């Protein structure tokens, strides 16, 4: 989970890693589940919780760092620091490694952190300057979600760098373990990220992961996010929420709209879709002029003509009425427990373990329920989500064919 439930603003919620045990009984593609068994195929159980600490062993926090910046020291770059002195984390993507350690990306930095198997911070990687949020010419990691009694940042939004709450949302290791790919949720502020209508040109960072303690930026590409019209006919960009690496040149990417789904006033989502992203023919901008904060590559959302973006190919429409209906789910009214929630932000693949289908995988897709509950309890106090929202964690599982993945 990320930084906890936003009661008034953020709270001193301790960042953690929850391990979920899953039992899965698949239904054959196209088949209908038995009556009354539509949503019994996945049984998820909380198996373990591990709290995260900084490099000195002190607790981390989900609090908005406001103006707090921890000075660089040794190999550690500057880091977001809350008013209580704790390392501020808004965790998003997780990559677990064979040695038990893990990479975790966050939204505040937006940084990539490596933690030990027991949750101790080992190293941190700061992205290029174009990603780092700046206010008044200095790094400022505030997300405009101040805790109770705290002031809003000045200005409210960064002047350049990642937009508030639009950090490294997607991250994945390539199947060969050689590269770590991280994707910004939407374009940096200077590249049109200051508006939901122009934030299309986000970026993918590809790091050489041969030295886990010192990631090295190897490639960087522009990824064009989907453009759509909202219910009022206004142009919007669907931000990305998660990726699964298929190689160092291709990955799956989940993109979605905002403000629609179970527990919210808007009930019908217009975009929840998984794409195949191919950067083979895209311009590699790593280490170039566009990595500086003062050199936009897409001012007001218009991409510099010297840059060729990645190619997107539609793969799975999560909102598909027929597929959802097979399992008693829907997109839109009635806004009940069977209406998909807003934030679908997790993906992972596992082999179907069928020798006759060596290229087939189960693609697990999960939501972020945003801690929306009517009987919540966090940081020593009960809470109740607004408007009666009570959203479960949910898993959708697709059987997909990914040719050649097993050999990579």
C-alpha positions in Angstrom: 0.0 0.0 0.0 1.1 3.6 -0.5 0.9 6.4 2.0 -2.4 5.5 3.8 -5.8 7.1 3.8 -5.9 10.9 3.3 -8.1 11.9 6.3 -7.7 15.7 6.0 -4.3 15.5 4.3 -1.7 12.8 4.6 -0.9 11.1 8.0 2.1 9.6 9.7 1.3 6.2 8.2 4.2 3.9 8.1 5.1 2.7 4.6 5.0 -1.1 4.4 5.1 -4.1 2.1 2.1 -6.5 2.3 2.6 -10.0 1.0 -0.6 -11.6 -0.4 -1.0 -15.3 -0.7 -3.2 -16.2 -3.7 -5.2 -19.3 -4.5 -6.5 -19.3 -8.1 -9.0 -21.5 -9.8 -9.2 -20.3 -13.5 -12.2 -20.5 -15.7 -11.5 -21.5 -19.3 -11.3 -18.5 -21.7 -14.9 -17.7 -23.0 -16.5 -20.1 -20.5 -19.1 -19.0 -18.0 -18.4 -19.6 -14.3 -21.0 -21.7 -12.4 -24.0 -19.8 -11.1 -23.1 -18.2 -7.8 -19.4 -18.8 -8.3 -18.6 -15.8 -10.5 -16.3 -14.1 -8.0 -14.8 -17.1 -6.2 -11.9 -17.8 -8.6 -9.3 -15.8 -6.7 -8.8 -16.2 -2.9 -6.4 -13.5 -1.6 -5.1 -13.7 2.0 -2.7 -11.3 3.8 0.3 -13.4 4.6 2.8 -10.9 5.9 3.4 -7.2 6.6 6.9 -5.6 6.7 7.4 -2.0 7.8 10.0 0.0 5.9 12.8 2.0 7.5 15.4 4.5 6.3 19.1 3.8 5.9 19.6 4.5 9.6 16.9 2.2 10.7 14.4 5.0 11.6 10.7 4.7 10.7 9.6 6.1 7.3 6.3 8.0 6.9 3.6 8.7 4.3 3.3 12.4 5.3 3.6 15.0 2.6 7.3 16.2 2.9 6.1 19.9 2.4 9.4 21.8 2.2 11.5 19.1 3.8 14.7 17.9 2.0 17.2 15.6 3.6 20.7 16.5 2.5 22.7 14.2 0.2 25.1 12.0 2.0 27.6 9.5 0.6 25.8 7.6 -2.3 22.4 8.9 -1.1 20.9 11.8 -3.1 18.7 14.4 -1.6 15.5 12.8 -0.3 12.0 13.9 0.7 11.8 14.5 4.5 8.6 15.2 6.5 8.4 17.8 9.2 8.8 15.1 11.8 12.3 14.3 10.4 11.2 11.0 8.8 11.9 9.9 5.3 8.7 10.6 3.3 7.6 7.8 0.9 4.6 7.5 -1.3 5.2 4.0 -2.5 3.9 2.8 -5.9 5.6 0.0 -7.9 7.5 -2.9 -6.4 10.1 -5.2 -8.0 11.1 -8.1 -5.8 14.6 -9.5 -6.6 16.1 -13.0 -6.3 18.2 -12.0 -3.3 15.2 -11.0 -1.3 15.8 -7.2 -1.7 13.4 -5.1 -3.7 13.1 -1.9 -5.7 10.2 0.4 -4.8 9.3 3.5 -6.8 7.6 6.5 -5.3 5.7 9.7 -6.2 7.4 12.3 -4.0 10.9 12.1 -5.4 10.0 10.7 -7.7 12.7 8.2 -6.7 13.6 4.5 -7.0 14.5 3.0 -3.7 16.2 -0.3 -3.0 15.3 -2.0 0.3 16.7 -5.1 1.9 14.7 -8.2 2.5 13.8 -7.0 5.9 12.7 -3.5 4.8 15.9 -1.4 5.5 16.8 1.3 2.9 20.0 0.3 1.0 20.2 2.9 -1.8 18.2 5.5 -3.7 18.2 6.6 -7.4 17.1 10.1 -8.4 15.8 10.5 -11.9 17.1 13.2 -14.4 16.6 16.8 -13.5 13.6 17.1 -15.8 11.7 14.8 -13.4 12.6 16.5 -10.1 9.9 18.9 -8.8 11.2 22.4 -8.4 9.7 25.4 -6.6 11.4 28.8 -6.6 14.4 27.2 -8.3 15.1 24.5 -5.7 14.0 20.9 -5.3 10.7 20.7 -3.4 9.0 17.3 -3.0 5.6 18.5 -1.6 2.5 17.0 -3.3 0.0 19.5 -2.0 -1.5 17.0 0.5 -0.4 18.7 3.7 -1.2 17.0 7.0 -3.6 18.6 9.6 -2.5 22.2 10.4 0.2 22.3 7.8 0.3 25.0 5.1 0.0 24.3 1.3 3.2 24.5 -0.8 4.0 27.8 -2.5 3.3 27.6 -5.3 0.7 24.8 -5.1 2.2 23.0 -8.1 5.9 22.5 -9.0 7.2 24.8 -11.7 9.0 22.0 -13.5 9.4 18.3 -12.8 6.7 15.7 -12.0 3.2 17.0 -11.3 1.8 16.5 -7.8 0.9 12.9 -7.2 2.1 11.9 -10.7 5.4 10.1 -9.9 7.0 6.9 -11.0 3.8 4.9 -11.0 4.9 2.0 -13.1 8.2 0.0 -12.8 9.3 -3.5 -13.8 12.4 -5.6 -14.3 13.0 -7.1 -17.7 12.7 -10.9 -17.8 16.5 -11.3 -18.2 17.1 -9.2 -15.0 19.4 -6.8 -16.9 17.2 -3.7 -17.0 14.8 -1.8 -14.7 12.1 0.2 -16.5 10.3 3.0 -14.7 7.6 5.2 -16.3 6.3 8.6 -15.0 2.5 8.6 -14.5 2.1 11.6 -16.9 4.3 14.2 -18.5 6.5 16.5 -16.4 5.1 20.0 -15.8 7.3 21.6 -18.4 6.1 19.1 -21.1 2.4 19.8 -20.7 2.0 18.0 -17.4 0.4 21.1 -15.9 -3.0 20.2 -17.6 -5.0 17.0 -17.8 -5.5 17.9 -21.5 -1.8 18.2 -22.5 0.0 15.8 -20.3 0.3 13.1 -23.0 4.1 12.9 -23.5 5.4 11.0 -20.5 8.7 9.3 -20.2 10.1 5.8 -19.7 13.5 5.4 -18.0 15.5 2.3 -18.7 18.2 1.6 -16.1 21.1 -0.8 -16.4 20.6 -3.0 -13.3 23.9 -4.9 -13.4 24.9 -3.1 -10.2 21.8 -3.1 -8.0 23.2 -0.5 -5.6 24.1 1.9 -8.4 21.5 2.0 -11.2 22.8 3.6 -14.4 20.5 5.3 -16.8 20.9 3.5 -20.2 17.9 4.7 -22.2 15.0 7.1 -22.1 12.0 7.4 -24.3 8.8 9.4 -24.8 5.6 7.4 -24.3 2.4 8.9 -25.7 -0.5 8.4 -23.3 -4.0 7.7 -24.7 -6.2 10.8 -25.5 -9.9 10.7 -25.0 -13.0 12.8 -24.6 -14.7 13.0 -21.2 -18.4 12.9 -20.5 -18.5 16.7 -21.2 -16.6 16.4 -24.5 -13.4 17.8 -23.1 -10.1 16.4 -24.2 -8.3 14.4 -21.5 -5.2 12.3 -21.2 -5.4 8.9 -19.5 -2.4 8.6 -17.1 -0.6 5.3 -16.8 -0.8 3.3 -13.6 1.5 0.2 -14.0 3.8 -1.6 -16.4 5.0 -5.2 -17.0 8.3 -5.5 -18.9 8.4 -8.0 -21.7 11.9 -7.0 -22.9 14.1 -3.9 -22.8 12.2 -2.6 -25.8 8.6 -3.7 -25.0 6.3 -3.5 -22.0 2.6 -3.7 -21.1 1.2 -0.4 -19.8 -2.1 0.1 -18.0 -3.7 3.5 -18.6 -7.0 4.8 -17.1 -9.1 7.9 -16.5 -9.7 9.4 -13.1 -12.7 10.2 -11.0 -15.0 7.4 -12.1 -15.8 4.1 -10.4 -17.2 2.5 -7.3 -17.1 4.8 -4.3 -17.0 8.0 -6.4 -19.6 10.3 -7.7 -18.7 9.5 -11.3 -19.7 5.9 -12.0 -18.7 5.1 -15.6 -15.0 4.9 -16.7 -14.2 5.9 -20.2 -10.7 4.5 -20.4 -9.2 1.5 -18.6 -7.0 -0.2 -21.0 -3.7 -2.2 -21.3 -1.4 -1.4 -24.2 1.7 -3.0 -25.6 4.4 -0.3 -25.7 7.2 -0.7 -28.2 10.2 1.7 -28.0 12.2 0.0 -30.8 11.9 2.9 -33.2 11.6 5.7 -30.5 14.3 8.3 -30.1 16.6 7.6 -27.1 16.9 11.0 -25.2 18.9 9.7 -22.3 21.6 12.1 -21.2 20.6 14.7 -23.7 19.3 18.3 -23.5 15.8 17.2 -22.6 16.9 15.8 -19.3 17.4 19.3 -18.1 14.5 21.1 -16.4 14.9 24.2 -18.6 14.6 22.3 -21.9 11.0 21.1 -22.5 10.6 18.4 -25.0 6.8 19.0 -25.4 5.9 22.6 -24.4 2.2 22.9 -23.9 2.0 19.2 -24.8 3.4 19.6 -28.4 6.2 17.1 -28.9 9.5 18.4 -30.3 9.7 17.2 -34.0 13.1 15.8 -33.4 11.7 13.2 -31.0 10.0 10.0 -32.2 7.7 8.6 -29.4 7.1 5.0 -28.6 4.4 3.0 -30.4 1.2 1.9 -28.5 -0.9 -1.0 -29.5 -4.2 -1.8 -27.7 -4.1 -5.1 -25.9 -6.9 -5.5 -23.3 -10.0 -3.3 -22.7 -10.6 -3.7 -18.9 -14.0 -2.1 -19.4 -15.2 -4.7 -21.9 -18.9 -5.2 -21.0 -19.1 -8.8 -22.0 -15.9 -9.9 -20.2 -16.9 -8.2 -17.0 -20.4 -9.5 -17.2 -19.2 -13.1 -17.2 -18.0 -12.5 -13.6 -21.0 -10.4 -12.4 -19.1 -7.2 -12.8 -19.8 -4.0 -14.7 -18.5 -0.5 -15.6 -21.0 2.2 -14.6 -24.4 2.3 -13.0 -25.5 0.9 -10.7 -22.6 2.2 -8.6 -22.5 -0.8 -6.4 -20.0 -3.4 -5.2 -19.8 -4.9 -8.7 -18.9 -1.6 -10.4 -15.2 -1.5 -10.9 -13.4 1.0 -8.7 -11.4 3.9 -10.0 -7.8 3.0 -9.6 -6.4 -0.1 -11.3 -2.7 0.1 -10.5 -1.1 -3.3 -10.4 -0.1 -6.0 -12.9 1.9 -9.2 -12.8 2.2 -12.3 -15.0 2.6 -15.9 -14.2 2.9 -18.9 -16.5 -0.3 -21.0 -17.0 2.1 -24.0 -16.6 0.6 -25.9 -19.5 3.3 -27.5 -21.8 0.9 -27.3 -24.7 0.7 -23.5 -24.2 4.3 -22.4 -23.5 3.6 -18.8 -24.4 0.4 -18.4 -22.3 0.3 -16.5 -19.0 -2.2 -15.4 -16.4 -2.1 -11.6 -16.2 -3.2 -10.5 -12.8 -4.6 -6.9 -12.6 -5.4 -5.4 -9.2 -6.9 -2.1 -8.0 -5.8 0.4 -5.4 -8.8 0.8 -3.1 -7.3 4.0 -1.6 -8.1 2.7 1.9 -11.8 3.7 1.3 -13.7 2.0 4.1 -16.5 2.8 6.5 -14.8 1.2 9.5 -11.2 2.1 8.8 -8.5 2.4 11.5 -5.1 4.0 10.8 -2.3 5.6 12.9 -4.1 4.9 16.1 -7.5 6.4 15.1 -10.7 5.2 13.3 -11.8 6.9 10.1 -14.8 6.7 7.8 -14.5 7.4 4.1 -16.7 10.1 2.5 -19.9 9.4 0.7 -20.3 6.0 2.2 -17.4 4.6 0.1 -16.4 1.0 1.1 -14.1 -0.4 -1.7 -12.6 -3.8 -1.6 -9.3 -4.8 -3.1 -10.1 -6.7 -6.3 -8.1 -8.9 -8.7 -9.0 -9.5 -12.4 -7.1 -12.3 -14.2 -6.7 -12.6 -17.9 -5.2 -15.5 -19.9 -2.9 -13.9 -22.5 -0.4 -15.1 -25.1 3.0 -13.4 -25.0 5.2 -15.2 -27.6 8.8 -15.7 -26.7 8.6 -14.3 -23.2 9.7 -17.5 -21.6 13.0 -17.4 -23.5 13.9 -13.9 -22.6 
